[in-house]
């Protein structure tokens, strides 16, 4: 399926009114589909796999803002550090230090989001609150990353009350951090939560960045 132009137009209008950034999730989608959405004005694209994002990046316009939204292994950071716009899903201090190291090699400062574990499923990655505080404690020592905010993935469930509770929890952590910042932290500005099925609820609960794929590109290949 090619890009759904009508859905993109409607979604873009809605998110603009909400001051919410759209990251178009283009994993498994061909370069032609990404180019099609780019031609409609989209600039932020999210990929989950290092091999895929490094293959697509040289083939597409250089002003695309590439977001790495998948689980990132430390030994793969070096492949995306030269060009990635933002790394979502930082789930350990070790990974954050590696991003800082590779950014330094590229003479870059890379924006990142810290991933909190908010879902009930054990399979989801992310920091707990104590680990988050440890990462923030050490973040001031790392000069080639900037922590822009938090991200989280809600449980894969039809129970809307559960999902809303998880979004509320992440928003409360985000607000708590911003209320207790010490001098070397920048205020967090990005709260990334919500996907195709729950983005409206996520925005109601404070999200200002959503990751949407199937609404724009159709079901995954």
Backbone torsions as a table, in degrees:
resi	resn	phi	psi	omega
1	UNK	NA	135.4	176.2
2	UNK	-80.1	-177.6	-178.7
3	UNK	-63.9	138.5	176.1
4	UNK	-88.2	95.1	-173.5
5	UNK	-63.6	-40.2	-178.8
6	UNK	-65.3	-42.8	179.4
7	UNK	-64.3	-40.1	179.2
8	UNK	-63.7	-44.0	-179.1
9	UNK	-61.3	-45.8	-179.4
10	UNK	-65.6	-44.3	-179.6
11	UNK	-64.9	-43.4	-179.0
12	UNK	-61.2	-41.3	179.3
13	UNK	-64.3	-45.4	-179.8
14	UNK	-62.2	-47.0	-176.6
15	UNK	-69.6	-32.7	176.8
16	UNK	-61.8	-42.3	178.9
17	UNK	-64.8	-28.0	-177.6
18	UNK	-95.0	3.5	-176.4
19	UNK	52.1	45.4	-177.0
20	UNK	-117.1	132.5	-179.9
21	UNK	-80.9	133.6	175.8
22	UNK	-97.5	119.8	168.3
23	UNK	-101.9	112.6	-179.0
24	UNK	-80.5	116.4	-176.0
25	UNK	-81.7	107.2	-170.9
26	UNK	-107.6	14.1	179.8
27	UNK	-60.0	139.5	-178.1
28	UNK	68.9	-1.2	-179.0
29	UNK	-92.0	145.2	-178.2
30	UNK	-70.9	158.8	178.7
31	UNK	-54.7	-35.6	-178.0
32	UNK	-63.3	-36.9	178.2
33	UNK	-67.8	-41.2	178.9
34	UNK	-63.7	-43.6	177.9
35	UNK	-61.0	-37.9	179.2
36	UNK	-62.8	-41.3	178.5
37	UNK	-72.6	-37.0	175.0
38	UNK	-57.9	-43.0	-178.5
39	UNK	-64.5	-21.7	175.8
40	UNK	-85.2	-6.7	176.5
41	UNK	116.9	-4.8	-178.7
42	UNK	-74.0	136.5	-179.6
43	UNK	-122.4	-23.0	-178.2
44	UNK	-98.0	119.9	-179.2
45	UNK	-127.4	141.2	-178.0
46	UNK	-114.1	132.9	178.1
47	UNK	-125.9	149.9	-176.1
48	UNK	-103.1	-19.4	-172.0
49	UNK	-123.0	133.1	-175.3
50	UNK	-61.6	-45.3	-178.5
51	UNK	-60.5	-39.9	-177.3
52	UNK	-69.5	-44.5	-177.6
53	UNK	-68.0	-35.2	-179.9
54	UNK	-73.8	-25.9	175.9
55	UNK	-77.1	-36.8	-176.6
56	UNK	-78.4	-36.5	-170.7
57	UNK	-53.7	-45.7	-178.7
58	UNK	-70.4	-17.1	-174.0
59	UNK	-91.4	-3.5	-173.0
60	UNK	-124.8	166.6	-177.6
61	UNK	-53.8	141.6	-172.3
62	UNK	-77.4	-7.0	177.1
63	UNK	-94.4	7.8	172.9
64	UNK	-66.1	138.1	175.9
65	UNK	-96.8	104.4	-176.6
66	UNK	-86.3	123.3	176.2
67	UNK	-105.4	125.9	173.2
68	UNK	-91.8	114.1	-170.6
69	UNK	-113.0	-0.9	-179.4
70	UNK	-88.6	-178.2	174.5
71	UNK	-74.2	123.0	-172.7
72	UNK	-106.7	125.0	175.0
73	UNK	-84.8	145.9	-175.7
74	UNK	-59.9	-35.3	-176.9
75	UNK	-75.1	-4.3	179.2
76	UNK	-104.4	-7.9	-175.4
77	UNK	-58.0	-39.3	-174.2
78	UNK	-59.7	-25.6	-176.6
79	UNK	-76.9	-27.0	-177.6
80	UNK	-106.0	-13.9	-176.3
81	UNK	-57.2	-33.1	-177.9
82	UNK	-66.0	-22.6	-171.7
83	UNK	-135.3	-16.4	-172.1
84	UNK	-62.1	139.4	-179.1
85	UNK	-81.9	-42.3	179.5
86	UNK	-152.6	141.4	174.7
87	UNK	-107.7	115.9	174.9
88	UNK	-87.6	166.9	168.7
89	UNK	75.3	29.1	171.7
90	UNK	-71.1	113.8	-172.5
91	UNK	-121.0	16.0	175.1
92	UNK	-161.2	155.1	175.4
93	UNK	-65.3	-36.4	178.8
94	UNK	-58.4	-45.4	179.8
95	UNK	-66.0	-41.4	180.0
96	UNK	-61.4	-41.6	179.1
97	UNK	-65.3	-35.9	178.6
98	UNK	-68.9	-39.9	175.8
99	UNK	-61.1	-43.6	178.4
100	UNK	-59.8	-44.0	-179.7
101	UNK	-61.8	-46.9	-178.1
102	UNK	-72.5	-32.6	176.0
103	UNK	-64.5	-40.3	177.7
104	UNK	-60.0	-43.0	178.8
105	UNK	-61.0	-31.9	-178.8
106	UNK	-93.2	3.0	-177.0
107	UNK	55.6	45.5	-179.2
108	UNK	-128.0	160.6	165.9
109	UNK	-115.0	119.3	-173.7
110	UNK	-102.8	123.4	174.4
111	UNK	-70.6	141.9	179.9
112	UNK	-137.0	158.7	169.2
113	UNK	-117.4	139.3	176.2
114	UNK	-89.9	131.7	-177.2
115	UNK	-94.3	124.5	174.0
116	UNK	-99.0	143.5	175.5
117	UNK	-83.2	107.6	-178.5
118	UNK	-115.7	-13.4	-175.3
119	UNK	-86.8	160.2	177.6
120	UNK	-76.0	-28.6	-178.3
121	UNK	-64.9	138.3	178.9
122	UNK	-72.4	-20.1	-173.6
123	UNK	-76.1	-17.6	-178.7
124	UNK	-73.4	139.2	177.7
125	UNK	-82.5	164.9	173.2
126	UNK	144.8	161.9	178.8
127	UNK	-84.4	150.7	165.3
128	UNK	-91.7	179.8	-173.5
129	UNK	-64.3	-38.7	179.5
130	UNK	-65.5	-42.0	178.6
131	UNK	-66.4	-37.7	177.2
132	UNK	-59.7	-45.5	-180.0
133	UNK	-63.6	-35.7	177.8
134	UNK	-65.6	-44.3	178.8
135	UNK	-61.0	-45.4	179.6
136	UNK	-63.3	-34.7	179.9
137	UNK	-61.9	-37.4	-177.2
138	UNK	-92.7	-11.2	-171.6
139	UNK	-62.1	-31.5	-178.1
140	UNK	-64.0	-19.3	179.8
141	UNK	-80.4	-14.6	-172.8
142	UNK	-101.2	110.7	-170.5
143	UNK	-91.6	-9.9	-176.6
144	UNK	-110.4	15.4	168.7
145	UNK	-129.0	157.1	170.4
146	UNK	-135.3	124.2	179.9
147	UNK	-80.2	112.8	-176.8
148	UNK	-89.8	-24.9	-177.4
149	UNK	170.9	-157.1	-176.7
150	UNK	-122.8	155.6	172.0
151	UNK	-140.7	157.0	178.0
152	UNK	-159.1	156.4	178.6
153	UNK	-119.3	123.9	-178.6
154	UNK	-73.7	165.4	177.3
155	UNK	-59.3	145.9	176.0
156	UNK	-84.9	89.5	-173.6
157	UNK	-150.2	156.8	175.3
158	UNK	-87.1	-1.7	180.0
159	UNK	-80.2	95.5	-175.7
160	UNK	-63.3	-32.6	179.4
161	UNK	-63.3	-38.8	178.4
162	UNK	-64.9	-46.8	-179.9
163	UNK	-61.1	-45.3	-179.4
164	UNK	-62.0	-39.5	178.1
165	UNK	-61.4	-41.3	179.8
166	UNK	-66.7	-41.1	176.2
167	UNK	-63.3	-43.1	178.7
168	UNK	-59.5	-41.2	179.9
169	UNK	-61.4	-47.1	-179.3
170	UNK	-63.1	-41.3	178.3
171	UNK	-63.3	-36.8	179.9
172	UNK	-66.5	-37.7	177.5
173	UNK	-66.0	-44.1	179.1
174	UNK	-57.6	-47.5	-179.6
175	UNK	-67.8	-35.9	-179.9
176	UNK	-65.2	-42.8	178.9
177	UNK	-61.8	-45.8	-178.4
178	UNK	-66.0	-24.9	179.2
179	UNK	-80.9	-17.6	-174.4
180	UNK	-125.8	32.9	-178.6
181	UNK	-71.1	140.2	169.6
182	UNK	-95.3	175.6	-165.9
183	UNK	-61.3	-31.9	-174.2
184	UNK	-88.3	1.8	174.0
185	UNK	-96.8	139.4	169.0
186	UNK	-80.5	150.3	171.3
187	UNK	-58.2	138.5	175.2
188	UNK	-72.0	138.8	-177.2
189	UNK	-121.2	-12.1	-174.5
190	UNK	-121.8	125.9	172.3
191	UNK	-121.0	105.2	-173.2
192	UNK	-103.2	108.3	174.5
193	UNK	-155.8	147.0	-179.1
194	UNK	110.6	133.0	178.8
195	UNK	-130.2	-166.3	-172.6
196	UNK	-52.6	-39.8	-173.9
197	UNK	-85.2	-17.1	-172.3
198	UNK	-138.0	16.9	-172.8
199	UNK	-65.9	-33.6	-179.5
200	UNK	-66.9	-41.1	176.9
201	UNK	-65.4	-40.5	179.3
202	UNK	-60.4	-42.4	179.1
203	UNK	-65.2	-40.1	176.2
204	UNK	-58.6	-30.1	-177.7
205	UNK	-98.2	13.9	169.8
206	UNK	113.4	-4.6	-179.6
207	UNK	-64.6	141.5	172.2
208	UNK	-126.9	15.3	172.2
209	UNK	-149.0	127.2	-179.5
210	UNK	-123.2	150.5	-178.2
211	UNK	-114.1	108.9	-171.1
212	UNK	-127.9	126.5	-179.9
213	UNK	-120.4	-62.4	-169.9
214	UNK	-64.2	-31.2	176.9
215	UNK	-63.0	-29.5	-176.2
216	UNK	-94.6	-40.9	-171.9
217	UNK	-109.7	-6.3	-172.4
218	UNK	85.6	178.6	-176.7
219	UNK	-61.3	153.0	-179.2
220	UNK	-64.1	146.3	175.9
221	UNK	-70.3	NA	NA
